[in-house]
Amino acid sequence: MSKRFIPRSFAVSFFVCALLSPFSAWSGPGHDHGDEAAAVVPGDGPRRLPTGEVFLPKPAQRQLNVRTLPALLEQHARVIELNGKVVIDPQSGGLVQTSTGGRFEAPSNGVPRLGQVVKKGEVLGYVVATQAPLDRASQQAELAQLRAQLSLAESRLQRVQQLQDTIPKKEQQAAQAEVQSLKGQVAALAGGVGAKEALRAPTSGVVASSNALSGKIFETGALVFEVSNPGVVRIDASWFEGVTPPVFSGAKVMSGNETIALNYLGAAGAVRDQSLTLAFENRKLDKARFATGQLVKVYAEQASKFEGIAVSSGALMKNAANQTIVWVKAEPETFEPRVVLTEPLDGQRVLVVSGLKPFDRLVVQGATLINQIR
């Protein structure tokens, strides 16, 4: 190989490589972009569209666990939300109060505990009457005097009985009557000095509240215990809209995530605190769910019904304008926000007044995640 062949073959190879290289690598004057990155084209990831809709591909829908259901137009009873309070049922519960007042004394098995099961008539404690020292001394002096009179009357009766053949019968009867009268007075006065009042359960149930403490002094009429039936709940709700409430077919109340049905008993005939009291109850609870005095929301159902679309409360979201919206599946991978107006239906659902059409695919699970996509 000659020395001239090598430079000539190198030049041919260089020319071929230049022809095979992309034309974009050669730029004219003023068109050199240097190391500038290429423009990024939007992919198929979740994103908010300029129209406010959300593009969410199928894999992302499965990953976010999005679920939809058709909006159905059904018959629903109009529901009114009321403020209620749990009270003791007058048929299955009761109060234990002291009628005399005094110092509390525990029974032999100790002071009843909260939640303890008790039976009707069971002794829950005693109240020992307390007196001022002068009053106690006066009663003891009177008792001593009566006992002395009783002793003399009994001696007189014995002498009369020994001479019953010579003493008229009416004198014998008078002596016997005097002894019986004095015995009764002594027993009554002796029972009043240091007497104990037994506090008994008015009904079978559990101890709902207790103010008892050994040695505590209670005034006359003071509340010591409350006994309630854990299988019964009684709720008094307030009605402020006039003196004639609507006819209710029933009601519901929430207990955690569970809905408890209530029966409507009726309305009070007198206004108290500028409202009427509506009574609701459930007498078939399987366990204790409510505490006496607890404030609850009662969803009372009117007897009349009308058509509407019921939506789960978890499907309601807020947009940037603080409007209530729901997400509707407009296309297989496109979700549309709808502004809706709602009314309360029960503890878990609301009634959509406007903004939805029957058979719209409503997002019932994963709406919170869709609402966060930007």
C-alpha positions in Angstrom: 0.0 0.0 0.0 1.4 3.4 -1.0 1.7 6.4 1.2 -0.8 8.4 -0.9 -3.6 5.7 -0.6 -4.2 6.3 3.1 -5.2 10.0 3.0 -7.4 9.4 0.0 -9.4 6.5 1.6 -9.8 8.5 4.8 -11.3 11.4 2.8 -13.8 9.1 1.1 -14.9 7.6 4.5 -15.4 11.0 6.0 -17.6 12.1 3.0 -19.8 9.0 3.3 -20.4 9.5 7.0 -21.3 13.1 6.4 -24.0 12.0 3.9 -25.4 9.3 6.2 -25.7 11.7 9.2 -29.1 13.5 9.9 -29.4 16.8 8.0 -30.6 18.5 11.2 -27.1 18.3 12.5 -26.1 21.0 10.0 -27.4 24.4 10.6 -26.9 27.6 8.9 -25.7 30.8 10.5 -28.0 31.9 13.4 -29.7 28.5 13.7 -27.5 26.9 16.3 -29.6 25.8 19.3 -26.6 24.5 21.3 -27.7 22.2 24.2 -31.3 23.4 24.3 -33.7 20.6 25.4 -36.4 19.4 23.1 -40.1 20.5 23.8 -42.0 18.2 26.1 -45.3 16.8 24.7 -48.0 16.1 27.3 -48.4 12.4 28.0 -51.3 10.3 29.1 -51.0 11.0 32.8 -53.9 12.4 35.0 -54.3 16.1 34.4 -56.8 18.9 34.7 -58.1 20.2 31.3 -58.6 23.8 30.5 -62.4 23.2 30.6 -62.2 22.2 34.2 -62.6 18.5 33.4 -60.1 15.9 34.6 -58.5 13.5 32.2 -57.9 10.2 34.1 -56.7 7.1 32.1 -58.0 3.7 32.9 -54.8 2.5 34.7 -55.0 5.6 37.0 -58.7 5.0 37.7 -57.9 1.4 38.9 -54.9 2.7 40.9 -57.1 5.4 42.6 -59.9 2.9 43.1 -62.5 5.1 41.4 -66.0 3.8 41.5 -69.1 5.2 39.8 -72.9 4.5 40.1 -75.8 5.7 37.9 -77.9 8.5 39.4 -81.4 7.1 39.9 -84.6 9.1 40.1 -86.5 7.5 43.0 -89.3 8.2 45.5 -87.9 9.7 48.7 -89.5 11.1 51.8 -88.6 14.7 52.5 -86.3 14.8 55.6 -86.1 17.5 58.2 -82.9 17.8 60.3 -83.8 18.4 64.0 -81.6 18.9 67.1 -82.4 16.2 69.7 -81.3 15.1 73.1 -81.3 11.6 74.6 -83.5 11.4 77.7 -84.5 8.6 80.0 -87.4 6.5 78.8 -90.3 7.0 81.3 -91.5 3.4 80.8 -88.2 1.5 81.2 -86.0 3.9 83.2 -86.3 6.0 86.3 -84.7 8.3 88.9 -83.6 7.5 92.4 -84.1 10.5 94.7 -84.1 10.9 98.5 -87.3 12.0 100.1 -85.8 12.9 103.5 -82.3 14.0 102.9 -79.3 13.0 104.9 -76.0 11.2 104.8 -75.5 8.5 102.2 -74.5 5.0 103.4 -73.4 2.3 101.0 -75.2 -1.1 101.1 -73.3 -4.3 102.0 -72.2 -4.9 98.4 -70.7 -1.4 98.0 -71.7 1.7 96.1 -73.3 0.7 92.7 -70.9 1.3 89.8 -71.8 3.0 86.5 -73.1 0.5 84.0 -73.9 -2.0 86.7 -76.9 -4.2 86.0 -79.6 -3.8 88.7 -83.0 -5.3 89.3 -86.3 -3.6 90.2 -86.5 -3.1 94.0 -82.8 -3.8 94.6 -81.4 -1.6 97.4 -78.8 0.8 96.0 -78.0 2.6 99.2 -79.3 4.2 102.3 -79.8 7.8 103.4 -79.4 8.3 107.2 -81.4 11.3 108.4 -79.2 14.0 110.0 -80.4 16.4 112.7 -79.1 19.3 114.7 -77.8 18.4 118.1 -80.7 20.3 119.9 -83.3 18.6 117.8 -81.8 15.2 118.4 -81.7 15.9 122.2 -85.3 17.1 122.2 -86.5 13.9 120.4 -84.5 11.7 122.7 -86.0 13.4 125.8 -89.5 13.1 124.4 -88.8 9.4 123.6 -87.6 8.8 127.2 -90.8 10.4 128.6 -93.0 8.3 126.4 -91.2 5.1 127.4 -91.7 6.1 131.1 -95.4 6.7 130.4 -95.6 3.3 128.7 -94.0 1.6 131.6 -96.6 3.1 134.0 -99.5 2.2 131.6 -98.3 -1.4 131.4 -98.2 -1.6 135.2 -101.7 -0.2 135.4 -103.0 -2.7 132.9 -101.5 -5.6 134.8 -103.3 -4.4 138.0 -106.6 -4.0 136.1 -106.3 -7.5 134.6 -105.8 -8.9 138.1 -108.9 -7.2 139.4 -111.0 -7.7 136.2 -113.8 -9.3 138.2 -114.4 -6.2 140.3 -113.4 -3.4 137.8 -115.8 -2.4 135.0 -114.9 -3.6 131.5 -114.7 -0.2 130.1 -111.8 0.7 132.4 -110.0 -2.5 131.3 -110.4 -1.5 127.6 -109.2 2.1 128.4 -106.0 0.7 130.0 -105.3 -1.6 127.0 -105.9 1.3 124.6 -103.5 3.5 126.5 -100.8 0.9 126.3 -101.3 0.4 122.6 -101.2 4.1 121.9 -98.0 4.7 123.9 -96.3 1.7 122.1 -97.1 3.2 118.8 -95.8 6.7 119.7 -92.6 5.2 121.0 -92.1 3.1 117.9 -92.7 6.1 115.6 -90.4 8.4 117.5 -87.7 5.8 117.8 -87.9 5.2 114.1 -87.4 8.8 113.4 -84.3 9.2 115.4 -81.4 8.0 113.2 -83.8 6.4 110.7 -82.5 5.0 107.3 -84.2 5.6 104.0 -83.6 2.7 101.6 -82.9 3.8 98.0 -84.4 1.1 95.7 -84.1 0.7 91.9 -87.4 1.9 90.3 -86.9 -0.5 87.4 -84.5 -3.1 86.0 -81.7 -1.8 83.9 -78.2 -0.4 84.3 -76.9 2.5 86.4 -76.7 5.4 83.9 -75.4 8.1 86.4 -74.5 8.2 90.0 -73.9 10.9 92.5 -73.5 8.6 95.4 -70.4 8.7 97.7 -70.1 7.3 101.2 -70.7 10.0 103.7 -72.0 12.5 101.2 -74.9 14.7 102.5 -77.9 14.9 100.2 -80.7 17.5 100.4 -84.4 16.5 100.3 -85.3 15.5 96.7 -81.7 15.3 95.5 -80.9 12.9 92.6 -78.7 10.0 93.6 -79.0 7.5 90.7 -80.3 7.2 87.2 -81.4 3.8 85.9 -81.9 3.2 82.2 -82.6 0.4 79.8 -79.7 0.0 77.4 -82.0 -1.6 74.8 -84.2 1.5 74.6 -83.4 5.0 73.4 -85.7 7.9 73.8 -84.9 11.2 72.0 -86.7 14.6 72.4 -86.2 16.9 69.4 -87.1 20.6 69.1 -89.5 21.9 66.5 -89.4 25.7 66.0 -91.5 26.1 62.8 -94.9 26.9 64.2 -97.2 25.0 66.5 -98.3 22.4 64.0 -95.4 20.1 63.0 -95.8 17.9 59.8 -96.8 14.3 59.9 -93.7 12.1 60.2 -93.5 8.5 59.2 -90.4 7.8 61.2 -86.8 9.1 61.7 -83.2 8.1 61.7 -80.2 8.9 63.9 -76.5 8.2 63.4 -74.6 6.0 65.8 -71.0 6.1 64.5 -71.2 4.8 61.0 -74.5 3.0 61.6 -78.0 4.4 61.0 -80.6 3.7 63.7 -84.3 3.8 62.9 -86.6 5.7 65.2 -90.4 5.6 65.7 -92.3 8.8 65.9 -94.4 9.0 69.1 -95.9 12.5 68.7 -95.6 16.1 69.6 -96.1 18.0 72.9 -99.2 20.1 73.3 -97.4 22.9 75.0 -94.6 25.3 73.8 -91.4 25.2 75.9 -88.5 27.6 75.2 -90.3 28.8 72.0 -90.4 25.2 70.6 -92.4 22.1 70.6 -90.9 18.8 71.8 -91.2 15.9 69.3 -90.7 12.4 70.8 -88.8 9.6 69.0 -87.8 6.1 70.3 -86.4 2.8 69.5 -87.1 -0.1 71.9 -85.1 -2.8 70.1 -81.5 -1.8 70.4 -79.0 -4.7 70.5 -76.5 -2.9 72.7 -76.0 0.4 74.5 -75.3 3.2 71.9 -76.5 6.4 73.5 -75.8 8.2 76.7 -78.4 10.2 78.7 -78.1 13.9 77.9 -76.2 13.2 74.6 -77.0 15.7 71.8 -77.8 14.1 68.5 -79.1 15.0 65.0 -82.4 13.5 64.2 -83.4 13.1 60.5 -87.2 13.0 60.6 -89.0 11.7 57.5 -92.3 13.2 56.4 -95.1 10.9 55.4 -95.4 12.5 51.9 -92.9 11.4 49.3 -91.5 12.9 46.0 -89.0 12.0 43.3 -85.4 12.9 43.6 -81.8 11.7 43.3 -80.1 10.4 46.5 -76.3 10.9 46.6 -73.8 9.7 49.2 -72.4 12.5 51.4 -68.9 11.3 50.5 -69.5 12.2 46.9 -69.9 15.9 47.6 -66.8 18.1 47.1 -66.0 21.8 47.1 -64.5 23.6 44.1 -62.2 26.7 44.1 -65.3 29.0 44.4 -66.5 27.0 47.5 -69.4 25.6 45.6 -70.7 22.1 46.3 -69.9 19.8 43.3 -70.0 16.1 42.3 -67.8 14.4 39.7 -69.6 12.8 36.8 -68.0 10.4 34.3 -68.6 12.2 31.0 -66.4 9.8 28.9 -64.5 6.6 29.7 -61.4 8.7 30.7 -62.9 12.1 31.4 -64.6 13.3 34.5 -66.7 16.5 34.7 -67.5 18.6 37.8 -71.1 19.5 38.3 -72.4 22.2 40.7 -75.3 20.8 42.7 -77.8 22.0 45.2 -78.7 19.5 48.0 -81.0 19.0 50.9 -80.4 16.7 53.9 -81.9 13.2 53.4 -80.5 11.1 56.2 -77.2 10.7 58.1 -75.4 9.2 55.1 -77.1 10.6 52.0 -78.3 13.9 50.7 -80.9 14.7 48.1 -79.8 16.5 44.9 -82.2 19.3 44.1 -80.5 20.4 40.8 -77.3 19.7 38.9 -77.8 16.0 38.1 -79.7 14.1 35.5 -81.0 10.6 35.8 -78.4 7.9 34.8 -75.4 10.2 35.1 -72.4 8.2 36.1 -71.7 9.6 39.5 -68.3 9.1 41.3 -69.1 7.6 44.7 -65.6 6.5 45.6 -62.3 8.3 44.9 -64.0 11.7 44.4 -61.5 13.3 46.8 -58.5 12.2 44.8 -60.0 13.3 41.5 -60.8 16.7 43.1 -57.0 17.1 43.9 -55.8 16.6 40.4 -54.3 19.8 38.8 
